[in-house]
Amino acid sequence: MEISFKDKVALVTGAASGIGLATAKAFARAGAAVALADINADAARIEATHLADAGYRAVGIGCNVAHLDEVEAMVKEIVVRFGRLDVAFNNAGIQNKLAETADATPEDFDRVMGVNLRGVWNCMKAELTQMRAQGNGAIVNCSSLGGLVGGAQRGNYHAAKHGVLGLTKSAALEYAQRNIRVNAVCPGLIWTPMADQMVAGGQKEALDGMLLAIPMGRHGKPEEIANAVLWLSSDAASYVTGQSISVDGGFVMR
Ligand SMILES: NC(=O)c1ccc[n+]([C@@H]2O[C@H](COP(=O)([O-])OP(=O)(O)OC[C@H]3O[C@@H](n4cnc5c(N)ncnc54)[C@H](O)[C@@H]3O)[C@@H](O)[C@H]2O)c1
């Protein structure tokens, strides 16, 4: 089975770092023209320039996924530049501030929901408008093991990531007969700058505890999520829609 994205156009949000960056690079290597979108516009443009310098087709776009107008402008820019949008990985996400529910703030709830759930909704809305018009598409949303199980002091994050799966299944139903597939990936503990931030924020002990609970006994690599995203986005997964794949070393199966 060969997975190729030759002549396809792919969008990755949160593409300046971690899982998003690894996936954007994988799409480029598989032949796609890639748009790297990130709230950190400079970093997205620098990473796109590296890909372009290596001979790939890539553009970096500044975009805060929490704002629908920015997301719509981003999709428009991709279509102007590359002519279409075949594949999108809605990956941008942030952590919540650790707090049990009675102590969590409305501001943190709105901040996390705004990026992790509304951000995915914004992206799907703009992407599906384009994909519906062109008559094809594949979307992969980034949920989490937090979309499948609860997490003490992480309610805002886990609620958003559960919500991503609801949006995924609903859109998959809507477009199942219109040549557009919508799936999700649920990463486990993947070592990225987000994990570094968690350590810096005093969560090292919690991460060490999680590591002990991973059946494979190790963290995942961003490239291992990218592999699942590329398969779900490709024609090799042509009969797969509305699904979430856990890529977590076996964490949630226990
Ligand atoms: N790393 C893990 O262990 C893990 C586990 C499960 C799920 N995830 C999910 O994977 C995704 C990527 O995480 P990561 O570990 O690569 O994180 P990361 O922090 O390395 O990268 C996230 C990227 O998203 C960008 N971003 C943040 N807010 C944004 C916004 N409003 N608009 C556009 N871009 C924005 C950041 O600038 C950054 O480049 C997230 O959705 C995260 O929740 C990660």
The ligand as a MOL file (V3000), in Angstrom:
LIG
                    3D

  0  0  0     0  0            999 V3000
M  V30 BEGIN CTAB
M  V30 COUNTS 44 48 0 0 0
M  V30 BEGIN ATOM
M  V30 1 N 1.4250 15.9900 23.2300 0
M  V30 2 C 0.5420 15.1700 23.7420 0
M  V30 3 O 0.8520 14.3230 24.5890 0
M  V30 4 C -0.9010 15.2200 23.2750 0
M  V30 5 C -1.7710 14.2240 23.7330 0
M  V30 6 C -3.0740 14.2310 23.3090 0
M  V30 7 C -3.5250 15.2170 22.4410 0
M  V30 8 N -2.6600 16.1810 22.0280 0 CHG=1
M  V30 9 C -3.1990 17.1960 21.1270 0
M  V30 10 O -2.3630 17.2940 19.9900 0
M  V30 11 C -2.4280 18.6120 19.4640 0
M  V30 12 C -1.0230 19.1270 19.2440 0
M  V30 13 O -0.3530 19.1100 20.4840 0
M  V30 14 P 1.2460 19.2050 20.6100 0
M  V30 15 O 1.6130 18.3290 21.7240 0
M  V30 16 O 1.8730 19.0540 19.2870 0 CHG=-1
M  V30 17 O 1.3420 20.7140 21.1410 0
M  V30 18 P 2.3690 21.8970 20.8390 0
M  V30 19 O 2.1430 22.8670 21.9400 0
M  V30 20 O 3.7390 21.3650 20.5690 0
M  V30 21 O 1.8040 22.5000 19.4720 0
M  V30 22 C 0.5580 23.1370 19.4010 0
M  V30 23 C 0.6200 24.1900 18.3220 0
M  V30 24 O -0.6790 24.7980 18.2570 0
M  V30 25 C -0.4990 26.1890 18.1400 0
M  V30 26 N -1.6870 26.8860 18.6460 0
M  V30 27 C -2.0600 27.0460 19.9360 0
M  V30 28 N -3.1960 27.7850 19.9960 0
M  V30 29 C -3.5410 28.0740 18.7200 0
M  V30 30 C -4.5980 28.8000 18.1440 0
M  V30 31 N -5.5270 29.3950 18.8910 0
M  V30 32 N -4.6570 28.8910 16.7850 0
M  V30 33 C -3.7020 28.3100 16.0120 0
M  V30 34 N -2.6590 27.6270 16.5150 0
M  V30 35 C -2.5790 27.5070 17.8550 0
M  V30 36 C 0.7410 26.5010 18.9640 0
M  V30 37 O 1.3150 27.7540 18.6000 0
M  V30 38 C 1.6260 25.3160 18.6190 0
M  V30 39 O 2.4170 25.5710 17.4770 0
M  V30 40 C -3.2620 19.4260 20.4560 0
M  V30 41 O -4.5960 19.5200 20.0020 0
M  V30 42 C -3.1980 18.5960 21.7230 0
M  V30 43 O -4.3050 18.8080 22.5620 0
M  V30 44 C -1.3540 16.2100 22.4220 0
M  V30 END ATOM
M  V30 BEGIN BOND
M  V30 1 1 1 2
M  V30 2 2 2 3
M  V30 3 1 2 4
M  V30 4 1 4 5
M  V30 5 2 4 44
M  V30 6 2 5 6
M  V30 7 1 6 7
M  V30 8 2 7 8
M  V30 9 1 8 9
M  V30 10 1 8 44
M  V30 11 1 9 10
M  V30 12 1 9 42
M  V30 13 1 10 11
M  V30 14 1 11 12
M  V30 15 1 11 40
M  V30 16 1 12 13
M  V30 17 1 13 14
M  V30 18 2 14 15
M  V30 19 1 14 16
M  V30 20 1 14 17
M  V30 21 1 17 18
M  V30 22 2 18 19
M  V30 23 1 18 20
M  V30 24 1 18 21
M  V30 25 1 21 22
M  V30 26 1 22 23
M  V30 27 1 23 24
M  V30 28 1 23 38
M  V30 29 1 24 25
M  V30 30 1 25 26
M  V30 31 1 25 36
M  V30 32 1 26 27
M  V30 33 1 26 35
M  V30 34 2 27 28
M  V30 35 1 28 29
M  V30 36 1 29 30
M  V30 37 2 29 35
M  V30 38 1 30 31
M  V30 39 2 30 32
M  V30 40 1 32 33
M  V30 41 2 33 34
M  V30 42 1 34 35
M  V30 43 1 36 37
M  V30 44 1 36 38
M  V30 45 1 38 39
M  V30 46 1 40 41
M  V30 47 1 40 42
M  V30 48 1 42 43
M  V30 END BOND
M  V30 END CTAB
M  END
